[in-house]
Amino acid sequence: MATPPKKPATRSARKAVPKKAAPRAAAKQKTPESETPKPAPESGAAATPPPSRAEAFDPFAIGADQRRMIETLSLNIARAAMTAQSALAEAALSRADRPATLSADPLNVGPAMTSVMTSLASRPERLFQAQADLFGRYMTLWTDTARRAAGEDVPVTAAPDKRFKDPAWAENPMFDVMRQSYLVTADWMNNLISSADDVDPRTRRRAEFFTKLLTDAFSPSNFLASNPAALKALAETSGESLVKGMQNFAADLERGGGKLAISQADYGKFRVGENVATSPGQVVWRDELFELIQYDAATDKQRAIPLLIFPPWINKFYILDLQPANSMIRWLSEQGFTVFVCSWVNPDADKAAFGFDDYLEKGIYRATSRVMEQCGTDRLNTVGYCIGGTLMGAAMAHMAAKGDERVNACTFFAAQHDFEEAGDLLLFTDDHWLAEIEGMMDEAGGVLPGSAMADTFNALRANDLIWSFFVSNYLMGKDPPSFDLLFWNADQTRMPKALHMAYLRKMYGQNALARGDFEIGGVRVDLSKVRTPIYAQASREDHIAPMNSVYRSTKLFGGPVTYTLAGSGHIAGVVNHPAAVKYQHWTNPDLPDTLAEWQAGAEQHPGSWWPHWAEWLHERSGDWVDARDPKKGALKPIEPAPGAYVKVKS
């Protein structure tokens, strides 16, 4: 961790407050009162001189406690400013000799905004209507504010927005006006951009995305002077909250090497293999691309057909094994499955040329072969999560073309094979952005830095993953939370240039896998040839693999497909232990043409979808056999789980 900056040398805090001059006495004027003679003091009483005007009313004659509070606040604000300035200066110096990889407009927003504005300008009646709507909404706001200022009882409704959850946003008239005027303006701007209906949909979506980023950034909650909760903390701590916030800011700049890397969790509270990724097991295979982990049995009997999980190589596998209370791996072992996980290497420049063919032959085929060898079986069941599912789907089509039937059943978690409606990540896959990404990888030696993908994912949910931490860490001076999921989210991996560029161009750019134009392992693969039973899970609020995109993907396969929709998003929708009793899921044994039709016939169930999947998996996992010991299989154990590859930092 970064060492907090030393307290700057200052003069005595008391000397920092200048002595205020007394106000001049007002000019003497004769009044009837001044002409009235004053009574003489009683005999024997000491004569007390009348107080001067300055002594009678001195606005600067504050108490010692108040003076000390003001002095402390002033000193802490100065310390905070000096800390921030020092951190910014060091960051600028640390990056002064680095050429800028990205252009000033990496998202290519300029042309998109030009197209949208040209469209709006061609329809002046729409602009006039929008301006009239904005004026009307402001008039309503100003009228309600004036009535409230006049003492009328005007109902104030708190916005269902986490940024404005502090009661002061609604109770204080000044902050209420700030909040409401911002929400009116932001909503108006976003709706105006969305109303340009004669623009290419992707162009308009790029403009919408940028406008949303912009309006989110300018929320009054993101500024100290207009955030009542931050101001309250500043006053209650005499400025210590701001000092702590700027120390957090400086530490994040140092951790990012001059680039602000906002801390989302208390990274010092977690250790991989100690308090996360703790399910017992053994690494039974290791090569240049992956470690194969077999987990200890939690039952006396296990299903004969083993289960191998291929997680995404964008993140580390232990999202499925965070804590005992929410570990999918541990839960699957408790259900009687023999669980294996492919722990991908965190690639460096020596693997820059690794592409889909390498991850197919050296990854999918090799890992499945080692599992069958370890268990003495001729088939297995597999899971592909996110991009790991995309690769697994392509691999199954490759197997189908070769007549390879080793995969008995396959499950996909939030995995896409049809990228036509792949969500906002499509915004990062035009030629302009791909050129920027390629330049970034070339500068990094042929790999995409883990922080680059993290920045992209954070931008998709800026309020939750950027601005909420900006406010909490820097304006409020709070320590980041001790949250295992956010710790995992920040533990990013690198990606080889060849693989990542092929993924972006072929999948997002050309939708080649869905169209039958994708070649892997020397074969142009066809998903319709896959007859293997498939279980496809999607999440209702997933912004990375949208539920309709996953549903469209299910229609590409030629065999039986079970589609299940879970509540929540890309991570929480998948990792939802039944014991948590959270969210809900929907099932429908049919697979009609559209997701809307599927939803119309679906049945809602409370809680996790895991038991539904486990029932499906049990039916396709063979008979019960004696539990397998990872140390007694055909492959010799190398080291205990979670292995070495998962501990390599980017």
Secondary structure, 3 states (H helix, E strand, C coil): CCCCCCCCCCCCCHHHCCCCCCCCCCCCCCCHHHHCCCCCCCCCCCCCCCCCHHHHCCCCCCCHHHHHHHHHHHHHHHHHHHHHHHHHHHHHHHCCCCCCCCCCCCCCHHHHHHHHHHHHHCCHHHHHHHHHHHHHHHHHHHHHHHHHHCCCCCCCCCCCCHHHCCCHHHHCHHHHHHHHHHHHHHHHHHHHHHCCCCCCHHHHHHHHHHHHHHHHHCCHHHCHHHCHHHHHHHHHCCCHHHHHHHHHHHHHHHHCCCCCCCCCCCHHHCCECCCECCCCEEEEEECCCEEEEEECCCCCEEECCCEEEECCCCCCHHHHCCCHHHCHHHHHHHCCCCEEEEEECCCCHHHCCCCHHHHHHHHHHHHHHHHHHHHCCCCEEEEEECHHHHHHHHHHHHHHHHCCCCEEEEEEECCCCCCCCCHHHHHHCCHHHHHHHHHHHHHCCCEECHHHHHHHHHHHCHHHHHHHHHHHHHHCCCCCCCCHHHHHHHCCCCEEHHHHHHHHHHHHHCCHHHHCCCEECCEECCHHHCCCCEEEEEECCCCCCCHHHHHHHHCCCCCCEEEEEECCCCCCCCCCCHHHCCCEEEECCCCCCCHHHHHHCCEEEECCCHHHHHHHHHCCCCCEEECCCHHHCCCCCCEECCCCHHHCCC
